[in-house]
Amino acid sequence: MAGTVQAQTPATQRAADPNRITLVIHGGAGTITRQNMTPEKEKAYTDALNQAMQTGYAILKQGGSSLDAVEASIRVMEDSPLFNAGKGAVFTHDGRNELDAAIMDGKTLKAGSVAGVTTVRNPITAARAVMDKSEHVLLVGPGADQFAKEKGLAIVEPSYFHTEARYQQLQKALASEKGVVTDQLNAPTKAAAPAAPGKSKTKTKAGKPQGYAEPPIFVEGRKYGTVGAVALDQYGNLAAATSTGGMTNKRYGRVGDAPIIGAGTYADNQSCAVSCTGWGEFFIRATVARDVAARVEYQQVPVAQAAQATIDKVGKLGGDGGLIALDPAGNIAMPFNSEGMYRGYIKANGETKVLIYR
């Protein structure tokens, strides 16, 4: 019946148990291989992922909620220029930084998200404010920025999000559109030959001009940069959160899957919590996050099996990326079909693992 309040699930009724707390994070997926990763860069990413996990873990260890834990972990990654979220967000075609984020409470199914914000230092906190301090789920553009300001969130000048490496990434993408391939960050690459009149440029199987190469300073690729976290607190409650700068060179107010509940972000104590990273258009079409949860809830399959099946479905559609998922028993899944994915987890006993490659 419309308007009724959902009863607490069995997971929310369990007694507190500090031994069940678990936190899983990701920092984006893409063409991440040992060949394009220096030891210094690998250490920087590993340290940043560990800091994000330890921040969220400390909250869970002190009896805090899964919601507080995922928000805190995401804020650490939003404040790092290493990730395509917050400070490290990619540029749009027009040279702007437009940020998206979402958060969801598995206990109540409440959710909040923002898209296309340009002045909120931590979009994940804006998403949390939408969930906690409004009757809405998704706010976009200038209205979302205004809402965040009125709620007292940290507001910055758009220039705060400018990083030179991301700007050069945009320049490379713009040059590739014109058939001119340059790489001012690393060794020169061979430019594609100009197309003859009436003929298209020669394309690689990835759909990019021959000679095109991503700047290896950021190796998650143009479509994959996102950060996410899922957590289970001592009360058995799940939460999920995701934040992103979107796709390099995006136009027309494009929004990906991250802020769309059920596509890039979802949490339900009846099934699992999910945060995605990948080619957003495919994750939206496949309603990836909800698809994983539905498989767990209705098919009664393990979360790892459900997550892999959904990523396989994305692959069959032509998309790539990955996800992290966590169920009420603390079981973890981290599948991906790209070359790599920044990911890690920490359990109640402090057992920690950070992974980057296959």
PyMOL commands that set and color helices and strands:
alter all, ss='L'
color gray80, all
select helices_A, chain A and resi 10-13+18-20+34-36+39-61+66-78+86-88+123-133+141-150+158-161+164-177+280-285+288-299+303-317
alter helices_A, ss='H'
color red, helices_A
select strands_A, chain A and resi 22-30+99-105+111-117+138-140+227-232+238-244+265-267+273-278+321-326+332-333+340-347+352-357
alter strands_A, ss='S'
color yellow, strands_A
deselect
rebuild
show_as cartoon
